[in-house]
Amino acid sequence: METNTTFGEIFFEKIDENEYLKKLYEDILYNYALKVFGYTRRLKRNLAIDDALRFADILSKSNHSTKADKHKVWAQEIVTLLNYIYPENPDVLYVAGSVLTSVGNYQGRNIIKSDFNGADAMEKIYLELKKDYYTIPSAPDKQFMVAQKSAYDHFANSYYSYSAPTSMGKSFIMRMFIKEKILSDVRHNFAIVVPTKALINEIRIKITKEDLGEILHQKNYHVVTAAGDAVLSNWKDKQQNYIFVMTPERMLYLMINEPDIQIDYLFVDEAHKITGADKRSPFYYQVVNMLSERQHRPHIIFASPNVPNPEVFLDTIPDVQAANEHKLQTSYSPVSQPKFIVNLINREVSIYNEHNDSNIPITSIALDDADLIDVLLRFEKDENKKEKPFIVYFPSTRKTVVAARDFGANRIPKTNCQELMELAKDIKNEVHGDYYLADLVSKGVAYHIGYLPASIRQRIEDLFKAGKITALFCTSTLVEGVNLPADNLFITDYRNGQKDMRPIDFRNLVGRVGRLEFNLYGNVFLVATSEKASDKFETLLSKSVDKQTLSIEKGLTKPQKQNVINILLKGDVEFPKHPQKQTEDSYDLMRKFAIILLNDIMANRDSRVRREFQKVMKPGDEDKIKANFSNRQQHMKDNDITVSVDQNESLYEAIAVNGLEFPSIDSNGRYDKDELWAFLLRIAKIFKWKSYESYTLGAPGNDPNKYSSLSYYRVILGQWVSGHGLQQIISEAIRFKKNNPREAMFIDGKKVDYKEGSEHNNIIISEVLSVIDKIILFKLSNYFLKISNAYKDITGKPAPNDWYEFVEYGSTNKRSIEIQKYGFSRESALYILQHEAEYVYKSEAELKLRKSLFDCPNKGVKADAELAWYNTPELFLEEDA
């Protein structure tokens, strides 16, 4: 035995193998499950409560070098579950307070209202000192947890990476750090990179309303979510600082368009996306790469859920040394998440014991034909008949909508809830009268999917948090970081889309249940509708998260990487469309990494992407590639990874030689449909959409010489930039299907003729919303941005009739665009202009709004106005101005 081994190391080494402790814990789980299912009269297992509390107290004080987190989580679980089973037991409440204090969960201690404050005078003094040590500088009424404090204290490092369970509040630490810096009068620019637009909105609201409020204006800071935001105009002439909240794509375009904006801190939230083998991960590499090569390199901090090796993300930063000294990994979670398997095949229910990887049988399902709806109805109310909020996860949009509709059929509208009625009315007015979501919302039911209009999605989230919506059906937006905690989470499938869920995604999803603001636990129900699903769930429960590997390593096979090198050695960049067994996402990933590689070779950057491809190169390969592209470097200078050299060359020739311009717009903001179609066909050839976008923009349909999908997208695009409301766009799409019933309509992959009615109308609604989100606002927007930037680069002047801006803001109306640049949604801008006399000052040369917007009957507009007030109060004038 080593002489420096501590007593604590020896004492706690095998405590988790104690048979009596394991039996006590199993009895606790069993009794907890009985109460969850409402079997309060059924004979419970005899439980030695005092012994269980002693074990919990001991485990909470563990200082074992590798097992301390596990022991503290176990201690917390024991007292949390006991407190639920025996809420009137004063001993349980007292020891729970002691345990939660020992593990540093001060918020949890406040929730249970334990009167524990130390066993004696010395302990009371020690606990007060400890509480003071963990007090959050920018929020003195709150305390950090131990791991939060440790991460927070390392944000001053040049680089850092930390990983913790989903419920640990990783983004909360970032926000508190930013707030503390701003309160200290530090003049920095901060950037938080998040994976989805839904998360942009969530963090923007938290920073603007919950964290800073009036402080933003007082300290001359602004929250920015897009490169076109009004507060960035003429930023060099303004003495102000920014908090950027953006997706990696938006962050990249900001850095391309405004290369002189200094970033002092870059926070990469949900950093495990860098390990995902999908087409979006290359943007993270490029953002980190570009910021790392700046003379003023920012502090770069990665935050990820449940990753056992968070130092892996530091490998994306050039010249990183001693990565292990700049990382934190903790498995401590402040919320307990008991997990049940509800097997609808053998009609058995069990609770999972993760401390011995076993299932404890609890009960049998009485109904022979029980389905998911029966399970949900069983748990929608507590013992006092009060509705309990729950979330149901599905792997696809259609399954989510169908299940929400089926569940909602059992409910009647809550006519006594004005907020639900108002949202239902607004959905009908803004989207369509037939949209299932409107009727569901009136019943306290909703679905949460990526393509919903941002204002509607935000109101759904707010009403769910307020307990007005109690049943929420979700897709993978929940896995991607949107925080919608609930008492119960029902997981209906082991897949995420078409692929099996990875253990890291599963842990991330499970971590969404439980609300530390209100409770210390949340239940997870894995509802298996097949034996395969049951087996898959058991595997996900027992399998720990593997060490993560960067997507540049695992996303492409060695032959695929070699294929990239071979093509570049030929002086080409048009890769074969789909090498054997390569998916569309993999092909897109390969192209983006190839673009990064070529740019880095030509600029001689020591990037992580370049180092990975060097493993399959031969001596002299890079010199040959440099020689092949030495006369083409002018088309590799803007760091955009969505367009390759050949596309760039075609674009620059089209503008410089052939005079390519965006379609014209008349004085009323109208465009010519034929001119737009000719423009789209022209850029389809310039950007080689038949090769590079064969599944979307370049899809040929039955005739390989035609662009069948593009013809449809053109219609939606034209309506979108013309400022048509969603309701109008959708109604026209339905009208077209009605007049052309044999036009392609697919239900579950099968082509069917259109039939008038709400079912087919809802499919069309979903299709239109998806096209706007994924095609208009993402793909076409990116290509139009490229044209806009290239035109300015070549001519030295902004592109006339900038369709990138028209698409980004969904309007050719300059006033509508101007309103949106202050943070209002497109829907809010449309509403304001429809009531222009009431809300807009006509006498002002620049845009000025009336404060009467704060009393606007439209909830979405009112919410946007409140955010705009905190961020840019100078936008509003007093009513008598």
BALOVO-292418 format. One record per residue (C-alpha): x, y, z. Coordinates in steps of 0.1 Angstrom, whole numbers, plus 5000, padded with zeros to 4 digits. Layout:
<pts>
XYZ...
</pts>
This chain:
<pts>
500050005000501350354991502250565021500350865008496950685006494450865028492050715054489150855033490450675002490550345021487250395039485250485008486950244984484449964989481450125006479450104974479849724975478249695010475449445007473349595034473549945017472549784984469549605000468449935017468650114984466649854965463949864992463850244989463450224951460649964954458750174980459250484959457950314928454850194946454050554957454650694922452050444909449650534937449750194954449750344989447750065004449849784991452249615015455549795013458949645021460049705056462649975055465250065082465050435077467550525103470150295088469550435053469950795066473250695083474550565050473450875032475251095057478450895053478250885015477651265013481051315030483051095005486451234995487450934973489651044944487450874917484250774934483251084954480751214928479050874926478850854964477451214967474851144940473850824958473551004992471351264976469151004959468550824992467351125011465451264981463450944976462950895014461651255016459151174989458050845006457950985041457251365038456151395074459251235089461351505107464451285108464351235071463951615065466751695089469351455075468251555040469251905048472651785062473351575031472351845006474552095025477451845024477251784987476852164981473252154968472052474985469152524961467952174969468152245006466052555001463452354982462852095009462952375036465052175060465952345093469452185094472152445099474852245117475051995145477052225168478552575170481752485152479852315123477552605120480452845116482052615091478852575071478352955070481953005058481452735032478152895020479853235017482753074997480252934972478153254969477753364933479453714930476853844906473853684924474653704962471353534971472453214954475252964957477252764933477552394935481052264940481652164904480052494892482452694914485452494901484552554865483752924871487152984887488952844856487253074830490153304833492253024817493353074781491252764774489052524794486652244789484152114815481551844814478651774838475151614837472451804819470851934851474052084864473452434849476452464826475152764807474052924840477752944850478653114817475853364822476953444858480553484847479453734820477253924844480053944870482454084844479954344832479154454868482854494873482954744845485054514823484854614786484854284768482854114740481453774748480253504724478053204733477752944705474752714707473652444683470152564674468052884668465652764695468552784721469553134708466153264718466153084752469653214762468853564748465853594770467653464801470553704797468354004787465453974812466553744840470253824844470954174833467854374825468554754830472254674836472654624798471854984791473655114821476854944811476355004774476154634764473954474738472854124732473354034695471853724678472553794641475253984621472554224607471254344641470854714642473154764673476054644651475654924625478755154626479954954656483455104652482155454660480355344691481755284726479754974733480254604739478354294729477153954741476853744709474453444711474653254678474752924661478252824648477052914612475953264623479153314643481253224613479453464590479753744617483553684617483753684579481654004576483154184606486654054610487754344632485254284660487254154689485953854708487453824744485553514755484153234734481852984751480852674731477752534747476552174740480152114727479451744722478051854688481651874677481851494680478651434659479351304624476851544608477251834583477152104610480152004631482752154607481452504615482752464650486252384638486252684615485052924642487652804667490352804640489653164629489553304664492653104674494853264647493953614657496553834674494153874703493053514709489953494731489553264761487852954747485652754770483752434760480752304780479351954773476951714790478051374803481351354784483951154802486851314784486051694780489651764771488951624736487351954725490552144734492251944706490352174681492552474693495952494677499052484700497152354731499452214757498752014789495051984781494451774812495152074834492452264817489452034821486751934846484551624845481951564871479151314872477351484901473751584893471651804916468451624905467651254909466051074879464550734888463950534856461050304849460650054820457050024809456949714787453649724767454349374752454649164783452649434803455249454830456549764848459949774866462250034881465950044871468650014898471750154883473850064913473649694903472349724868469149534874465349584870463049554901459549434891456849664904453549584889451649444859449549654835445949554839444749644804445449384778445549634750447249924769449050174748451050494753447950714758446750484786450250524802450150904799446550924813447750724843450250994852448751314841447451394875448651364911446851214941445051544945443751534909446051824900447651804865451351734866453551864837455051594815457051574783456851294757459751234734459351104698462051044672460151214643457951514637454951314623454851074653455051374676452151544661449951234658450551134694449751484706446551484686445551144699446251244735444451574731441251394719440751294756440551654768438151944765439252304760440252494792438052794785438852934819442552994809442653314789446353274780445752934764442753074745444753374733447553154720445152914703443453214686446853354675447953024661444753004640445253364628449053344622449352984609446052834599442652764613442952384607446352354625446052084651448252284675445652554679442952314692445552124713446852444730443352524742443352194760446752254777448552024752451152124727453951984705457452144703459252104670462052284653460152454625457452624646457553004643459853134670457253354687454753064690457452824702458553074729454953114741454552744743457652714764456552994787453152844792454652504799456952654825453952834841452052514843449252624819450352374793450952044811451451794782454251864758455251634729458751694716461251584689465051604692464851974700464751844736467951654731469651954715469552164747466152334750465452344787461852244793462052044826459051854839458051614867457751314843459451234810458150964787460650834761458850634734461650534712465350444713466050634681466850994672465451034637466450724618469450644638469750474672470250714700473850744712474450694750475451064752472151174736470250934759471851074790471251424777467551354771467051184805468751484822465851714810463451584836463251734871463152094880465752214905463752534910460852324924461851974931464851734935463651454913461851374881460751034867461750884834459450634818460850424790457750304771458649994751456249894723458349594711460749354726463549514705462649854721462749694756466249544749467549874734466350064764468049824788471249864768471050244770470350234807473350014815475850154789477950444801478950724778482050634758485050864755484151104727486051124694486151434673484051414641487151484620488451154632485450924631483051104607485050994576486650654569490250634559489350564523487050864523489851084536492250934510489651014484489751384493493551384490493451214457491051464442493051754455496251604441494451614407493851984411490051924414487451984441484451814426484351494446482451184435478851234446478450934469481350694475480250344484478150334516478450714521475250884533474151234523475251374557478651204554479151344519478351694530480651654560483451534537482951834514483152084542486151924558487851924523487152294519488652364553491652134545492452314512492152654528494452554556497052404534497152714512497252944543499652714561497452694592498252424617494552324622493052004637491451924603494851954585496651734611494051464607494351454569498151454571497851104585496850974551499151194531502551094516505651324518505251594492501451574488500851914504503452074481501651924451498252054463499752404469501152404434497752284419495852574436498452844438496753044410493253004426493853144460491753454455488653224457489753084491490153394511486853444530486853124551483353034541483052654541479652624525481052694490484052524473486652674450484852574418481552724430483453044440485153074406481853034387480253294410482953554406483053504368479253544367479353874387482654024373482253914336478553844331477054104354475053874377472754064400469753984422466354014407465054364406462454504430460054784421459155084442456354884459458754594468457354364440459454134419458953964385458353594389459953504356463053704364463253524398462953184381465653274356467953384384467453064404468152854373471253054367472653024402471652654402474252604375476852834391476652654424476252304407473152224427472551904407475751764422475951934456472251974465470751674447468351604476466951954479467652254456468952034428466451754430465451664394462151474400461051264371462851474345466651484352466851814332464351994354464452124390461152004403461652094440463252424431460052524412458152464444460652644466460552944443456852994450457352984488460453204485458453464465455653474490458153484519460153794507456853964497456053974534453053744532452053604566452353234573448553204572448453344536451453124524449952814539446452884525447852934490449652594493446552424504444552584476447152464451446952104464443152134462443252234426446051984418445151684439447451444421450551654429452951464451451851444487453551194510452251034542454750804559456750774527453750684505452450914477448750984480446251214464445151524483441851494501440251804516440151804554442351874584444551564581445951644547445952024555448151964585450651764564450752064540451152304570454052104583455652084549455452454543456852544577459652294572460552434537460652784552462952674581465252434563465352554526464452924526466053034558469052804557470052674523468952964500469853214527473453094528473753094490472253444487474653564514477553424494476353624463475853934484479353914498480953834465479254124448480554364474484054214472484154254434482454594430483254754463479554834467476654664485474554444462471454624450468154454459469954234484467853914484469853774513468454044535464953994520465153624528466653674563463853914573461053774551460254104535461254364509459754634531462554844545460654944576459754574584463454484581464454774603462054664630463354304629466954424632466054544667465154194677461454174668460253854650458953874615455353814628455754104653457054334626454054254604451754324633453354654641453154774605449554664603448954904633451655154623449655464633449355324668452955214674455355394650456355754651455855914617457656234625461056074631463656034604464855714619462755434634461155514667458455314685455855404710455955264745452255164740453754844726454354734761450554714765450054554731447254284731449454064709451453864734454353794710454754154701454654264737457354004747459554124718459054484728460154414764463354244752464054534728463554784757466354624777468654594748467954924729465855154751466755444727464355284702461355394722460155754727457855884754454255924742454456304742457756324724
</pts>
